[in-house]
Amino acid sequence: MNEGSELDTIPDSKDFDISARVTEFKELKGEIYACGTCLKVHGKEESKICPISTMSDLLKMVEGSDKVLVFG
């Protein structure tokens, strides 16, 4: 959501290799989705890293999760 919808454009740095962390997360069967509205606001489109999701998708993920982390 918000700036997170720009995940595919965040550059790696010497302190944090984001692309390696994303790859590791996906290898562990993690799923990453981008808010369709947030993509539109940021002038972005769906990517292979972050397919478009909806509020219904988000609700299903939260309801089906044992734990939910919220940042912000």
C-alpha positions in Angstrom: 0.0 0.0 0.0 1.1 3.6 -0.5 4.8 3.8 -1.3 5.0 0.0 -0.9 3.3 -0.2 -4.3 6.6 1.0 -5.8 8.5 -2.0 -4.5 9.8 -2.9 -7.9 11.6 0.4 -8.3 13.2 0.7 -4.8 17.0 0.4 -5.4 19.2 -1.9 -3.5 21.8 -0.3 -1.2 24.9 -1.4 0.4 23.0 -1.6 3.8 19.9 -3.4 2.5 19.6 -5.6 -0.6 15.9 -5.4 -1.1 15.8 -7.5 -4.2 17.5 -10.4 -2.3 15.0 -10.0 0.5 12.0 -10.1 -1.9 13.4 -13.2 -3.6 14.0 -14.9 -0.3 10.4 -14.0 0.8 8.9 -15.4 -2.4 11.0 -18.6 -2.1 9.5 -19.1 1.3 6.0 -19.0 -0.3 5.4 -15.4 0.7 3.0 -13.4 -1.4 3.3 -9.7 -2.2 0.4 -7.7 -3.7 0.0 -4.1 -4.7 -3.1 -2.0 -4.0 -4.6 -1.1 -7.3 -5.7 2.4 -6.2 -2.2 3.1 -4.8 -0.6 2.0 -8.1 -2.9 4.3 -10.0 -2.1 7.3 -7.7 1.7 6.6 -8.1 1.3 6.3 -11.9 2.4 2.6 -11.8 1.1 -0.6 -13.3 1.0 -4.2 -12.1 4.4 -5.9 -12.1 5.7 -9.5 -11.8 6.8 -8.7 -8.2 3.5 -7.1 -7.2 0.3 -8.2 -8.9 -2.7 -5.9 -8.4 -5.0 -6.6 -5.4 -8.2 -5.3 -4.0 -9.5 -4.5 -0.6 -11.4 -7.8 -0.7 -8.0 -9.6 -1.3 -6.5 -7.7 1.7 -9.4 -8.7 3.9 -9.1 -12.3 3.0 -5.3 -12.2 3.8 -6.0 -10.6 7.2 -8.8 -13.0 8.1 -6.8 -16.0 7.1 -3.6 -15.0 8.9 -2.5 -16.1 12.3 -0.6 -12.9 12.8 -0.7 -9.5 11.1 2.1 -6.8 11.2 1.2 -3.2 10.6 3.9 -0.6 9.9 3.3 3.1 9.9 
